Amino acid sequence: MRSARLAKAISKGKVFVRTGRAVTGSVFLKFRDPSIKDRIIQPYALKDQQKKSSFIHLSKVYSADQLLNSTLEDLLIQGDLELGEFK
């Protein structure tokens, strides 16, 4: 894993993501396991930029193994998704 922030978020079970600031369209999160449906992450409204509700809590829906076996890290590194830090 190349992203230390993502590794910490996965180990804590607090993976909050939203589309990157420069992204104007939807982002497609793919999983390597064919039994798990891919997920489309819609962009958030700019007026909600400071709100926690603009983030999606992926740890509630997917296990740590599922998130590790997805394209999540690549999307974060490319800037298509951004990781939120909440305590």
C-alpha positions in Angstrom: 0.0 0.0 0.0 1.4 3.4 -1.1 -0.9 5.6 0.9 -0.3 5.7 4.7 -3.4 7.8 5.3 -5.6 5.2 3.5 -3.9 2.4 5.5 -4.7 4.2 8.8 -8.3 4.9 7.7 -8.9 1.3 6.7 -7.3 0.0 10.0 -9.5 2.3 12.0 -12.6 1.5 10.0 -13.1 5.2 9.1 -12.8 5.4 5.3 -14.7 8.6 4.3 -14.4 9.6 0.6 -15.9 12.1 -1.9 -15.0 13.1 -5.4 -11.9 15.3 -5.8 -12.2 19.0 -6.1 -11.2 19.1 -9.8 -13.6 16.3 -10.7 -16.8 17.3 -12.4 -18.3 13.9 -13.1 -18.9 10.7 -11.4 -16.1 8.4 -10.2 -16.3 4.6 -10.7 -14.9 2.5 -7.8 -14.2 -1.0 -9.0 -13.6 -4.1 -7.0 -11.4 -7.0 -8.0 -13.9 -9.5 -6.6 -16.6 -10.1 -9.2 -19.2 -10.8 -6.5 -19.0 -7.2 -5.3 -20.9 -4.6 -7.3 -18.9 -1.6 -8.5 -19.9 1.7 -7.0 -20.5 5.0 -8.7 -19.6 8.0 -6.5 -21.5 11.2 -7.4 -19.9 14.6 -7.1 -21.0 16.8 -4.2 -22.3 20.3 -4.4 -19.7 23.0 -3.8 -21.8 24.6 -1.1 -21.4 21.3 0.9 -17.6 21.4 0.7 -17.2 22.0 4.5 -19.9 19.5 5.5 -19.1 16.0 6.7 -22.2 14.9 4.8 -20.4 15.3 1.5 -18.3 12.3 2.3 -19.4 8.6 1.9 -18.4 6.3 4.8 -17.2 3.2 2.8 -16.2 1.3 5.9 -19.9 0.9 6.8 -20.6 -0.8 3.5 -17.4 -2.7 2.7 -14.9 -4.7 4.7 -11.2 -3.8 5.0 -10.3 -6.7 2.6 -12.8 -5.5 0.1 -11.5 -2.0 0.2 -7.9 -3.2 -0.2 -8.9 -5.2 -3.2 -10.5 -2.2 -5.0 -9.3 0.7 -7.1 -9.7 3.0 -4.1 -6.0 3.7 -3.6 -5.4 4.4 -7.3 -8.3 6.8 -7.4 -7.0 8.7 -4.3 -3.5 9.0 -5.7 -4.9 10.2 -9.1 -7.0 12.9 -7.2 -10.3 11.5 -8.5 -11.3 10.9 -4.9 -10.3 12.6 -1.7 -10.0 11.0 1.7 -11.7 12.7 4.7 -10.2 12.6 8.2 -12.8 12.4 10.9 -12.4 11.4 14.6 
